[in-house]
Amino acid sequence: MQKPTMDFLAFQEFEPREQRASPNCIWCGASARTNRAHLISRKLSTGARNAPTLRFNVCEGCNTRCGGLEQWVLRFTPLSWVRVMLYLRPASRGTTRDVPSYFFSGAMNEWVVFHLDGASHSYAVATQLLLSPKSSPMLLTQEAPESHSLLSRRFMAAIRDKAFKTNIHESLPAGFSPRFLLEGEHILLVSRTTNEAQASIEYASGVDWGAPAAGRMCLENTGREQLHFRWSKTNWARFCAKTAFEALCLFEGSEKCLRPGFTFVRDFVTRGEILPGREVVFDEKGPRSARDVPTPVFLDLTVSQAAPQPIAAVLPHAEAGMHVVALYEVHGWVLASVVVAGFPPSVLVLGGPDEHLDDFYQMIYDDQQCTFEFTRLAYDRSKPIVPMAIPGNSFSDLAETYGLKSV
Ligand SMILES: [Zn+2]
């Protein structure tokens, strides 16, 4: 068997500058008023001193559409959790409220609905009224004791007036007792099955329980958890393609982006509705089953959809929390490898079969340093060199494309 070989490409830092020559939106082509589009959402690069932006080449409408895509990814996917853990400023108000999350309390012998609170970096217990077949109704809340009877009355009134919505989730943890949940102004009945929900309503309506017992808040967390994210390969690919294509504009200008060869990627990112995605459930060890593993992305976004497979894609290595966008050409195909927050890379073929790049570019965000670094192939021997390991079979295609010699 042939031993895998590794070669290195030499990179150097540079400062990219957005060209102002033709101030057209790279997404829709309309003339764009001065604006500010962040290549990487500010929510994922908090405190960065040199966050790359486009000021002349993304119109307001397209920027808003891209923002909606970012918002979906930041609210529902595993990135929502990572964002609160890694990128929030201290005392920021972000939470993982849109990811239904449960931990198992040993003290209560029950699952508890919670979310991650950005300000305190700790678990926040949602206000919930448990209707366990094992015991009498139990109010769990972090609100002050003086508001407990008010909260109880609210739940009781909602049950009496049937002023609640019912959410049935078969994917809830086994042994999860049905409960009423206070979500902002609304009350939700959450249950694993319709039968359990129905039984809870009957039980709750029929019993005169006065004020339910309020649970102690020293809920011992046993480390058992279940988080219900959403995943859409298409939305994720659009999110990655958005950053890669705006990076292309930063590095090579809007005229390059507006070439007909990139029509498909422009439409892919900005046209069409944001998909709802499917549920993926993680427990304390990660995805619960093979079905819950978010699928890696390799997508041909060219007009012809005829990119060769396999193609000499580069898979950048990044620590958790780092973002990397590599933009490069392989024999007339323009590729982007995108790593967000250290997640597995997405590989996107943006253009081809006859599109070219002047260089091999990388944009790297180091969340420890809060700095973006931009590199391209090294030509100036007087400047320091940053090597990047490339597996042998990809190296030969890249070396041929860029006219490089192996050293
Ligand atoms: Zn536009």
Residues whose N, C-alpha, C, O or C-beta is under 5 A from the ligand:
A	BS01	ZN	C25 W27 C28 G29 C59 C62
